[in-house]
Amino acid sequence: MEDVYVANTATGGLCFFARVGDEVKIYRPDDYHEKYLSISLEQWRRMAASYSTPNDLYLYGEVVNAAWQHSGVSTIIKSSAKKLRNRMGTYHPRIWRGIFDPNGLQCYNAVDARAVYGSEYIRTNIAASSLFDQMQDLFKYAEPSAANMSTFGNRIRELLILTCTEVEASWRAVLERNSAAPKDRYTTGDYIRVKEPLRLSEWEVALRDYPDVGTFLPFKNWSAPDTTSTIPWYEAYNAVKHNRDTQFSQASLGNLIDAVAAVHILQAAQWGPEMYNRFFGANSSPFWTMRHPVYDLGDLYVPPIDGSNELSPSRYFAEVVE
């Protein structure tokens, strides 16, 4: 099979297509009636000969033109066509690569997380949901407001520790599922490697019921070489875990909210932000996703165009973790 292309369609969807032998195979994930089409190149060449001049056929290769002609009412926008960078039928485990537009109600995600990951996905969501519930229960006693962000206490400390261990669990899972050889022990110097594939610094969230508090970007300044101090809420977790007597004030409501926001972001960055949108997902969160990475069409995952719909994992990191 030659290069696989992806393009936007005139109806607001996506179309994937590729040359397979003497045919152009077409996959339209948004079409409920006819997802898979094909046209022979010989058939396209006969049609092309009938087009009057001037036209724009010379601007595009015959694979793009054939797919455009045969896609019907879901006509592709030829100028948007890109070659797919990922190998067709593969995905990077626990790294979302899709399209999510809550305003336009467009959603594309080739990986059905529940079907692909099973209990791994379910356990992670249950753990996140439990943390969300506990934080919201805490809000009954400590109002999330600017005046209360420095409030600290034992219950906040306990929940901060629990939340940050869940953050570590997600970091580790993404790193190990995408690396050739896992390690026995990791530090933030290892974990920061997941920042780029998950594009963590680009995620921004807000509390649904407390919009006046503002937005949260818990990974905004995460950087090397100071891979712990550049995420203050995580540094606070280490401080109150190991030295409660002198660092107790670090167990603050503000640090806790940042940490729980990080859990929401890691969930969305792994499985797709649509999981917390009422039109697409059945999961609940105390946060809105205000901003998320927008991926180029060429970065998307696509199942095999033959209709098998089977995806195989492909490690993001080619080298061994050292």
ABEGO torsion letter per residue (X at the ends): XBBBBBBBBAAGBBBBBBBBEABBBBBBAABAABABBBBBAAAAAAAAAABBOBBAAAABBAAAAAAAAAAEAABBBAAABBBBABBBGBBBBGBBBBBBBAAAGBBBBABBAAAAAEAAAAAAAAAAAAAAAAAAAAAAABBBBAAAAABBEAAAAAAAAAAAAAAAAAAAAAAAAABABBBABBBAAAAAAAAAAAGAAABBBBBAABAAAEBBBAAAABBOABAAAABAAAAAAAAAAABAAAAAAABBAAAAAAAAAAAAAAAAAAAEAAAABAAABABBBABBBABBBBBBAAABBBBBAAGAGBBBBBBABABBBX
